[in-house]
Amino acid sequence: MQLKKNIAIVGGGNSAHVLIPLLSEANFNITMLTSRSNDWSHTIELEYRNPNDEILEVFHGKIDAITDDPQSCIPNADYIILCMPVYQYRVALHRLAPYINRDKQVVVGTVYGQGGFNWMMEEILQKYQLSNITYFAFGLIPWVCRTKEYGHAGITYGVKVRNAVTVYPKEHFARINDEFFDQICYRWFKTGKVEQLDNFISITLSVDNQIIHPSRCYAICEEYGGKWKHAEDVPRFYKDYDDFSAQCLADLDADYSKVRDRIKQLYPDKDFHYMLNYLDLEHYTYNSSSSDIVDSFVNSPTLQAIHTPVIQDNDGHVVIDKNGRFFMDDIYYGIAIVKWMAEILQIDVPMIDKLLHWAQELREEQIISNDNHLQLNSQDLISPMKSGIPYLYGKKTIKDIID
């Protein structure tokens, strides 16, 4: 009998609540590494629901060990999977790297690859002299999912019809597909087979959260003033999606397309078929036929319940949460990266500029200058690991970021 492999799930995001039950019947011993170890149960329940929220099936998962100490689990890990906001990836990787076993092959991956995951991995491989690592990142989280009860239960509406992942070195894809990818997708849902992508830059320039979240937050602030007396007055993030929000997203997508198209022109021999605009990516991933941006959100039954991320300010008003992952992920590890590329390529990106000016005013920071250049001397932008701009990895040209 083949020996079980050890997998460390790092962080307690929505994806962790799906991974653990789906992996429990695969060939893994599961360890949960989390700063909230007291909040996790050794048994995790996952409800598989249809769009009407009827429960179709319930999966049960078992965690073999729960810890907040990387030294107790990372040296034994064959797989290390990050389940946390994107802006926390680099910090986590530097925390874990000293404990990674150098005497065997280890796989490090994430189920959401926004923000230059390969640059983060190259950084730790060089710093910690790791030569035995295979790493991967999904283009999009492979399931529609959310947490029902933190550390105890999750919900999934099933796997996306088409999933895509980049693996480095490429020749390890077949092994990881058999050991891991199939075990979290096709085995249970009989769809969602994972496709191998040729490069990480296609994932970094994909257009999902990093254009959806900030453009919608910006539009809500512009239309409603960004301040409410009561939480119930705040428009729903997707259910109340409107034409102005759609136009903001379309304008942002158009800026991304300028960068994507120029890169395709510069490297015509590269396979960039996954480098898609918003609607094309939505159609590709879900095999859907949404006619426009508003339709893709308003008529999605799985998005109806999602609230706009707000907090209460010192005056008792409800305001957009400017410190949440919609900013930390999607500004610093999303839009700012593409703005850097646009500057190198000498491309005007007016919607990106508008969003960066809005974000810096809201956060009272210095991100972009009055003449629309990234302020690469500002600690608000370049403090250690706050941003994923390629410049901060020592990259100076577009050639440097093409894998």
N, C-alpha and C positions, 0 to 999 in steps of 0.2 A: 504494500500500500504506500502511495506517495505521502511523504511527510507533509504535515500542514505548514503553511507559511505564516509568518507573523506580520500582521498589519497594524500600524499605528494610525488611528484617526485623530488628527490634530485640530482642535477647535470644535465648537458646538453649533455651527450654522445649520440652516435648514437641511443642507445636503447630508450632514452627519446622521440626521434622523431617518434618512432614506437608505443610506449606504449600509448601516449596521444591520437592519433586518434582511436586506437583500443579500448581504455577504455571509450571513450566519450559516447558511447551508452550503456555502462554497468551502474551498479548502483553506480556510484562514482561522488563526487564533486572533481575536480582535482585542486591541487595547485602545481605550479612549484617553487621550492626553488633553487635559483641559484645566484652565485656572479655576473652573467652577466644579471641581470634582465631587463636592458634596451634593450637587444638584442632579447628579446622574444616577439612574437606576441601572442595575446589571441586565435588566430585561427592557427592550425597546419594542414598542408596537407601531406598526405602520398601516394606516388605513388607505386602501386603494379605492378611490371614489370615481364615479362618473361625473359629468358636468352638472348634474342635478343634485350633487352631494349625497347620492345614495352609495352606501358602502358595498363594493363588489367583492372585496376579499381583504383579509387582515393578515399581514405578515408579522412574525415574531422574531426578534433578534436577541442575541445574547452577547454581552460584553464580558470578556474573560478577566479584564483588569481595568481599573479606572485610577488615574494618577495625575498629579500636577507636576511630576518630576520627570523631565526628559531622559535623565540618566538611567532611570529604571526601565525604560522601554525602547528607546531609540537604538541602542547598541544591538538589540536582538531583531530589529525590524527588517523584514524583506521588502515591505512596501510602507511608504509614508505618504499619507494623503491629507492635504490641507483643506479644511472646511471652515473658512473664515472670510471676512471681508478682504477684498483685494489689497487694500493699503496695509494690511497686517502681514502679507506674505513674506516680504523681505525681512522684517524683524523676526518672524518665526523661523525662517530658514537659517538665519545667522545664529539663532538660539539653538537650533537642532544640530547644525552641521558638526560641531565638535564631537558629538556622540555617535555619528553615523559609522557603522562598522566598515572598516577598510579591507576586510579579508573576505568579503563576499559581494556579489552583485546586489545592489539595492535600487529600488524603483521609487522615485519621488514624483508626485503628481498632484494636480488639482482638477476639480470638475468644472472650473471656470477660469479661462486663461487670459482674461483681459489684462492689459497693462505691461506686456513684455515679460512674461514668465521666464522665457529663455535667458533674458539678460540677468534676471535675478539668480538663475541657476548658474550661469557662467561666472557670476560674481563670487558665489560661495565655493564653486569648484576650484577656482584659482586661489582664493584666500586660504582655504582649508586643505588644499592639495588633495582633492578627492578625484580619483581616477576610475572609480568602479560604479558610477551612477548612471542610470538611465532615467530620463525625465519626460513627462508628458503634460499636456494641458488640453482640455476640451475647449471647443469654440464657444459652446453654450452649455449651461447645466442640462444634463440629459433628460431630466424629468421636470414636469410642473409640480412644485412641491412647496410645502410650508410646515412650520412647526405647530403642532396642536398643544402639546405641553412640554416645555423645555426639559430635556433629559429623560423624557418618558415616552413621548408619542409624536409621530409625524403623520402627515397626510400627503399623498401623491395622487395626481389625476392621470398618471400614466407617463410613459416614456415618449419623448419626441420621436416623430417618424424617422427623421434622419439626424444622426449625431456624427460629429466630426472631431478628430483629435490629431494633434501633432506629437510624434514620439521622436526622441533623439537618444541614441543613434536610431535611424529609421529601421534598421534590420531587426530591431527588437519588437516591432509592432505585433507580429503574429503571436509571439509568446505571451505578451501582456494582454492581447485581445482574448486569448483563450483563458488565461488565469483570472483576469479582472474585468475587462470591458463587457464581455458577454455575460458575466455573472451579475452585473448590475443593470443590464438592459434586456437583451434579447431572451435570455433564459426565462424570465418571468412574464414578459409582455408580448413575446413572439413578433416583435417589431423593434425598430430602433437600432438595427445593426450599426456598428461604429465604422465610419469611413476614415481612412488615413489621409491626412493632409500633408502637403509637401513642406510646409514652412510655418513658423510661428508668427511671422509678420502678418499673415492673413488673419490670424486670430486677434492680434493686437489692433488691427484696423477694422475688425468686424463692428457692426453697428447695432448693438442691443442696448444693454443698460447704460452705457456711457453716453448715448445720445438721448435715450428715452427719459431718464431720470432728471438730468439738469434742465433740459428744454421744458419739461412739464413743470418743474418747480419754478423756473423763471416765468413761464406763462401765467401760473397761478398768482405769483407775486404781482405781476404787471396788471392782471385783470382784477384782482381782489384786494390789492394793497399788502398782501402778505401778513395780515394781522386780523384776528377775529376775537370776539368776546368769549365764544364757547367752541369746544372741539367739534360739536355736531354741526356748526356752521361752515366748517371747512369742506370744500368740494372733495369728493372721492377722487383718488388718483387716476383711476381708469374709468370707472362708471360714469363720471361726469366729464370725461375727456371731450374737448370741443375743437372747433375749427382753428382758433387762434393757436392752441397748443400744437395742433397738427402742422400748422404753417411753420412754427418755431422748430419743430423736429425736422420738417422737410428742408428748411434752410440750413440747419446744422448738418444734416445728411449730405446736402449738396456740397458743403465745405469739405467734408470727409471724402466725397467722391472726387473732388479736384486732386486731393493728395493721392488717393488710390489710383486714379487714372494716370497720373504722372509717373508713379512707381511702375505701373504696368508698361508704360511706354519705355521707361529706362531699362527694364529687365524683361523683354518680350519672351525670353526662353524659360522664364519661371512659371510655375503652375500657380496661378492666383485665382482659381475658379471659386474659392470660398470668399474672396474679397468682394462682398456684395453690398448693394444699398439696402436700406431698411426693409422695404416691402419684398424685395427679392429674397432676402435672408429669411424673412418670416414665411414666405411661400415654400422655400427650400426646406426649412426645418420642420414645419408642421404639415407640409403637403396641403396647404390651405389655398384659398382663392379670395382672400380679402381684397376688396375693390379699392380701398384707400386706407389711410392711416387711422382715421377715426373709427372706421368699421373694424379694424384689426383689434382695437382695444374695447370699445363700447360693447361689441357683440361677443366678447370672449367670456363665457360663463365662469371660467376659473380665475378671472381677474376682478370680478365684481366687488368682492369684499375687501380689497386692499385699500387701506387708508393712506392719506397724504401724511408723510412724516412730520409731525409737529411737536413742539414742547411749549411749556408755559414760561413766559419771560418774567422779569422781576416786577413788572407792573400788573401781572395777572392776566395778560393777554396770551392768546395762543398764536404762535408764530412758526414758520418753517424751521425745522431743525438744521441749522447751518453747520453743525458738527457731526452729522450723521454720515453714513456711508454713501449717500447720494452725492455728497460733496467730496468726502475723503477718497472714495473710490473713483468717482466719475469725473471729477475735476482734475485731481492730482495724478491719477493713474489712467486717465482717459483723455479728456480734451486737451490738457496741457501737453501731452505727448504729441498729439497731432498738430498742435500749434507749433511746436519745435520743428517738426518735419516741414510744415508749411513755410516757416521762415527760411530753413535751409534751401528749400525748393523755390523760394521767392514767389509764393502763391498767396493772394489775398483771400482771407477767410473771415468775412465780416460777422457771421453769426457766432463763430468761435470767439472772436474778439469781444462781441457784445456780452456773451455769457461770462467770459473771464472778468470783464469790468464789473458786471453785476455781482459775481461771486466775491470778488475782492472787496467791494463796498459792503456787502452783507457781512463778510467775515472780518472786516476792518484790517485787511492785509494789503501787501504789495505783491501782485502777481504779474500784472501787465502795465506797461507805461502808457502815457497819454498818446504816444505815437504808435501804439499797438505792437510793442515788442515785449517778449517775456523778460522779466527783470531777473536775470540770472545772477545778480549780486544780492538779491533779497533773501534773507533768512526765512521769510514766509514761504518761499518757493523751494529753496535748496537746503534747508536744514536736513540733517541726516535721515534718509529713508522716507521723508514726508511725500516726496514726489517721485514719479517714475520716468522723468524726462531722460532720454538717452544720453544727453550731455553729462548727467550725473554718474553714468557708468563709464565715462571716458570716451564716449562715442562722439565723433565730430562731423561725420558725413552720412548721407543716406546709404552709401555702400556699407558702412560699418554696421548698419542695423538689418541688412538683408541676409537672412540665414539660408 
